Amino acid sequence: MSKRRKNPRSADQAPKREKVRDIFVPRPFEGLADEAEWIALRELVPAASAPLTLAPDLVERFGDRPVTLATVLPMAWPAMTKPDGRIFIGLQRHVQSGDVSRDLAVAILCALQTAPGGTVSVPALPGEGPRLQDVLVDGPLDVTMHDGFEFWLDEDAADDSNVKASLERANASIYPTVRLAAAPAAYWCRVPDKGHVRWVLPDQEDAALAALSRLAAAGELLLGDGTKFAGMFRAHGLLVPVWDIPGAPEAAEWEAPLAEFAKRYAEALADTEPLDAAARRARQGLLGRQLTLR
C-alpha cells in the first residue's frame, strides 16, 4: 500500500510566521554619553522629558521632526505623534524586549514612519536591527523635571473632561522628585513617611561594588545623622545605592551630604588594591542587602 502523499501548501494559505528572536543586552545604554541618566529616567523619575537629536541620515529621510524623550506616556505607550509633527518616545512602557535600547530605537523609527497625529504601532519584539546608539546624535541629556504630566498635552486637550480626569489620576501617583546637582543621575524623592536619595553609579559594577565595600568597612557609607543605607539594586547593568533619609528636609538640604559622599566614593574607586578582610565582609553584606525597586 503506497504512502499517503502530503498535500502541498495551498496558494491561499498564509505563510508560516517567522519567529522573532529576542536579544538580551545587560547594559542597553552602554556607550551613550549619559548612560546613568538614561537609567535614572527609566527607573527613578516619574515625570521628566529631554529633547533628542536624530542622526543625520534619519533627518535626510524623514525631515527634522522634533523628538522628545519622556519618562512615561499616556497608558505607557511606547511612542506618540502630534499633529504638528512632534514625536514623543516613552522610556517606561508595559511591553519590552531584552534590549531596551533596540526597543526605543524601533519606537523612534515607527513614529518617524507615522503621519503626524497618527497612532504609532510598535512591535513587541523588535528583533535584530538598529539601536539608540545608531539612530541618535549622542550627547548629554538636557533633562526637564515636571510636577505633572501636562507636558503630554496640546493646549486645548485639557478641556476634555475625560482627559482631565485621566491626567488628575496620573498626577496623583507622583511622589515629589528632585534632580540633585551634587552628582550626575542622583535624585531625591519624598514618599509618605520618609525620603530617599538614589544615585545611579556610572562605573562598571565590580568597581562600584568594591568602592562601596571599602566605604562600608570604614563606616563612611551614610549621608549623615538620621540616614540609613537601605541597600542597592542593579538597573540595566549599573548599581544604584539607596539611602533612607528623614522626610522633612527639602532636596536642597541633601546636596552637600551627597557631594561629600561622592568625593569619598571617588577616592575609594581610585583605590585598586585588593579588598582587605573587613571590606570583603562588607561586600558580602552589601550583596545580601540588594533591593527590588519594583
C-alpha positions as CSV (number, residue, x, y, z in Angstrom):
1,M,0.0,0.0,0.0
2,S,1.6,3.3,-1.0
3,K,2.2,6.1,1.5
4,R,-0.3,8.9,1.5
5,R,1.3,11.9,-0.2
6,K,1.3,15.2,1.8
7,N,-0.8,17.9,0.3
8,P,1.3,20.9,-0.8
9,R,0.6,24.2,0.8
10,S,-2.4,25.8,-0.9
11,A,-1.9,29.1,-2.7
12,D,-4.2,30.9,-0.3
13,Q,-2.7,29.5,2.9
14,A,-0.9,32.1,5.0
15,P,2.8,31.7,5.1
16,K,4.3,30.5,8.3
17,R,5.1,33.5,10.6
18,E,8.8,33.9,11.2
19,K,9.6,33.8,14.9
20,V,11.3,36.9,16.1
21,R,14.3,36.1,18.3
22,D,14.6,38.1,21.5
23,I,18.1,39.5,22.3
24,F,19.2,40.2,25.8
25,V,21.6,43.1,26.4
26,P,22.6,43.6,30.1
27,R,23.7,47.2,29.6
28,P,21.4,48.5,26.9
29,F,22.5,52.2,27.3
30,E,26.3,51.4,27.3
31,G,28.2,53.7,25.0
32,L,25.8,56.6,25.4
33,A,27.3,59.7,27.0
34,D,24.6,59.8,29.7
35,E,24.2,56.1,30.3
36,A,23.4,56.6,34.0
37,E,20.9,59.4,33.3
38,W,19.0,57.2,30.8
39,I,18.8,54.6,33.5
40,A,17.7,57.1,36.2
41,L,14.9,58.4,33.9
42,R,13.7,54.9,33.2
43,E,13.9,53.6,36.8
44,L,13.7,56.5,39.3
45,V,11.9,59.5,37.8
46,P,8.1,59.8,37.4
47,A,7.8,62.9,35.2
48,A,10.6,64.3,33.1
49,S,11.5,65.0,29.5
50,A,14.5,65.6,27.3
51,P,15.0,66.6,23.7
52,L,16.7,64.1,21.4
53,T,18.6,64.7,18.2
54,L,18.1,62.4,15.3
55,A,21.1,61.0,13.3
56,P,21.7,62.9,10.1
57,D,20.7,60.1,7.8
58,L,17.2,59.9,9.5
59,V,16.8,63.7,9.2
60,E,17.6,63.3,5.5
61,R,15.0,60.5,5.1
62,F,12.2,61.8,7.4
63,G,12.9,65.5,7.9
64,D,13.9,67.2,11.1
65,R,10.9,66.2,13.2
66,P,11.4,67.2,16.9
67,V,11.7,64.1,19.1
68,T,11.2,64.3,22.9
69,L,12.2,61.6,25.4
70,A,9.5,61.2,28.1
71,T,9.7,59.1,31.2
72,V,6.2,57.8,30.6
73,L,3.5,58.5,28.1
74,P,-0.3,58.0,28.4
75,M,-1.2,54.4,29.2
76,A,2.6,53.7,29.0
77,W,2.5,53.9,25.2
78,P,6.0,53.4,23.5
79,A,5.5,56.5,21.3
80,M,3.1,59.1,20.1
81,T,3.0,61.7,17.4
82,K,1.4,65.2,17.5
83,P,-0.5,66.8,14.6
84,D,2.4,69.4,14.2
85,G,4.9,66.5,13.6
86,R,6.4,66.4,17.1
87,I,7.3,62.9,18.4
88,F,7.3,61.7,22.0
89,I,9.1,58.4,23.0
90,G,8.3,56.7,26.3
91,L,11.0,55.2,28.4
92,Q,8.7,53.4,30.9
93,R,6.4,51.1,29.0
94,H,4.5,47.9,29.6
95,V,6.0,45.7,26.9
96,Q,9.7,45.4,26.3
97,S,12.2,43.0,24.9
98,G,15.6,42.0,26.3
99,D,17.3,45.1,24.8
100,V,15.7,48.4,25.9
101,S,17.9,50.3,23.5
102,R,16.6,48.5,20.5
103,D,13.0,48.9,21.8
104,L,13.4,52.6,21.9
105,A,15.2,52.8,18.5
106,V,12.3,50.9,16.9
107,A,9.8,53.2,18.6
108,I,11.5,56.2,17.1
109,L,11.6,54.6,13.6
110,C,8.0,53.6,13.8
111,A,7.0,57.1,14.9
112,L,9.0,58.7,12.1
113,Q,7.1,56.5,9.6
114,T,3.7,57.5,11.1
115,A,1.9,60.5,9.7
116,P,1.7,63.4,12.2
117,G,-1.1,62.9,14.6
118,G,-1.4,59.2,13.7
119,T,-1.3,56.3,16.1
120,V,2.1,54.7,16.3
121,S,2.2,50.9,16.0
122,V,5.4,49.4,17.6
123,P,6.2,45.7,17.6
124,A,6.5,44.0,21.0
125,L,9.8,42.3,19.9
126,P,11.9,44.3,17.6
127,G,14.4,41.5,16.7
128,E,17.7,42.5,15.2
129,G,18.2,46.0,14.0
130,P,19.3,49.5,14.9
131,R,19.7,50.6,18.5
132,L,19.6,54.0,20.2
133,Q,23.3,54.4,19.6
134,D,22.6,54.1,15.8
135,V,19.6,56.5,15.5
136,L,20.6,59.4,17.7
137,V,23.3,62.0,17.8
138,D,24.8,61.2,21.2
139,G,25.3,63.8,23.9
140,P,24.3,64.7,27.5
141,L,20.6,64.7,28.1
142,D,19.1,68.1,28.8
143,V,16.5,66.9,31.4
144,T,13.5,69.0,32.4
145,M,11.7,67.8,35.5
146,H,7.9,68.1,35.6
147,D,5.5,68.3,38.6
148,G,2.8,66.6,36.5
149,F,2.1,65.1,33.1
150,E,0.7,68.2,31.4
151,F,3.6,68.2,29.1
152,W,1.9,65.3,27.2
153,L,-0.9,67.5,26.1
154,D,-1.7,70.0,23.4
155,E,-3.0,73.3,24.7
156,D,-6.7,72.5,24.2
157,A,-6.6,68.9,25.2
158,A,-7.1,69.6,29.0
159,D,-10.6,71.0,28.1
160,D,-11.8,67.4,27.6
161,S,-13.3,66.1,30.8
162,N,-12.1,62.5,30.3
163,V,-8.5,63.7,29.5
164,K,-8.6,65.9,32.6
165,A,-9.8,63.1,34.9
166,S,-7.1,60.8,33.5
167,L,-4.4,63.4,34.0
168,E,-5.5,64.0,37.6
169,R,-5.2,60.3,38.3
170,A,-1.7,60.2,36.8
171,N,-0.6,63.3,38.6
172,A,-1.8,61.9,42.0
173,S,0.5,58.9,41.6
174,I,3.7,61.1,41.5
175,Y,5.9,61.3,44.5
176,P,7.8,64.6,44.7
177,T,11.2,64.1,43.0
178,V,14.1,66.4,42.5
179,R,17.2,66.0,40.4
180,L,20.3,66.7,42.6
181,A,23.2,68.7,41.3
182,A,25.8,67.1,43.6
183,A,26.2,64.0,41.4
184,P,25.0,63.0,37.9
185,A,21.9,60.8,37.8
186,A,21.2,61.3,41.5
187,Y,17.6,62.0,42.7
188,W,15.9,62.9,45.9
189,C,12.3,61.8,46.4
190,R,9.7,62.0,49.2
191,V,7.4,59.2,49.9
192,P,4.6,59.4,52.6
193,D,6.7,58.6,55.7
194,K,10.3,59.3,54.7
195,G,12.6,60.4,51.9
196,H,15.1,58.7,49.6
197,V,18.3,59.6,47.8
198,R,19.1,57.3,44.9
199,W,22.2,57.5,42.7
200,V,22.9,55.6,39.5
201,L,26.6,55.0,39.7
202,P,28.2,55.4,36.3
203,D,31.0,52.9,36.9
204,Q,31.4,49.3,36.0
205,E,29.6,47.1,38.5
206,D,32.5,45.3,40.1
207,A,34.5,48.5,40.6
208,A,31.5,50.3,42.0
209,L,30.8,47.4,44.4
210,A,34.4,47.4,45.6
211,A,34.3,51.1,46.3
212,L,31.1,50.8,48.3
213,S,32.6,47.9,50.2
214,R,35.6,50.0,51.2
215,L,33.3,52.8,52.4
216,A,31.1,50.4,54.3
217,A,34.1,48.8,56.1
218,A,35.3,52.3,57.0
219,G,31.9,53.4,58.3
220,E,31.6,56.0,55.6
221,L,28.5,54.8,53.7
222,L,25.9,57.2,55.3
223,L,24.8,60.6,54.2
224,G,24.8,62.0,57.8
225,D,22.9,61.7,61.0
226,G,19.5,60.2,60.8
227,T,20.2,58.5,57.5
228,K,20.3,54.8,56.7
229,F,21.9,52.9,53.8
230,A,18.9,50.9,52.7
231,G,20.8,48.8,50.1
232,M,21.3,48.9,46.4
233,F,19.8,47.4,43.2
234,R,21.0,46.6,39.7
235,A,19.5,48.6,36.9
236,H,20.5,47.8,33.3
237,G,24.0,46.8,34.3
238,L,24.8,49.6,36.8
239,L,24.5,49.8,40.6
240,V,22.0,52.1,42.3
241,P,22.7,52.7,46.1
242,V,19.6,53.9,48.0
243,W,19.6,55.9,51.3
244,D,16.6,56.3,53.6
245,I,16.6,59.9,54.9
246,P,14.2,61.9,57.1
247,G,11.2,63.2,55.1
248,A,11.1,66.7,56.4
249,P,14.2,68.4,54.9
250,E,13.8,69.5,51.3
251,A,16.0,68.2,48.5
252,A,18.5,71.1,48.7
253,E,19.5,70.0,52.2
254,W,21.0,66.8,50.8
255,E,23.2,68.4,48.1
256,A,26.2,68.9,50.5
257,P,26.0,65.4,52.1
258,L,25.8,63.8,48.7
259,A,28.7,65.9,47.4
260,E,30.8,64.8,50.4
261,F,29.8,61.1,49.8
262,A,30.6,61.4,46.1
263,K,34.1,62.6,47.0
264,R,34.6,59.7,49.3
265,Y,33.3,57.3,46.7
266,A,35.7,58.7,44.0
267,E,38.6,58.2,46.4
268,A,37.5,54.6,47.1
269,L,37.0,53.9,43.4
270,A,40.6,55.0,42.7
271,D,42.0,52.5,45.1
272,T,42.9,49.5,43.1
273,E,44.4,47.4,45.9
274,P,42.7,44.1,46.7
275,L,40.0,44.4,49.3
276,D,41.1,43.6,52.8
277,A,39.2,41.3,55.1
278,A,36.9,44.0,56.5
279,A,36.0,45.2,53.0
280,R,35.4,41.7,51.8
281,R,32.9,41.1,54.7
282,A,31.3,44.4,53.9
283,R,31.0,43.3,50.3
284,Q,29.1,40.2,51.3
285,G,26.8,42.3,53.5
286,L,26.1,44.7,50.6
287,L,25.3,41.8,48.3
288,G,22.9,40.5,50.9
289,R,21.0,43.8,51.0
290,Q,20.1,44.1,47.4
291,L,16.8,45.7,46.8
292,T,14.0,45.2,44.3
293,L,12.8,48.6,43.1
294,R,9.5,47.4,41.6
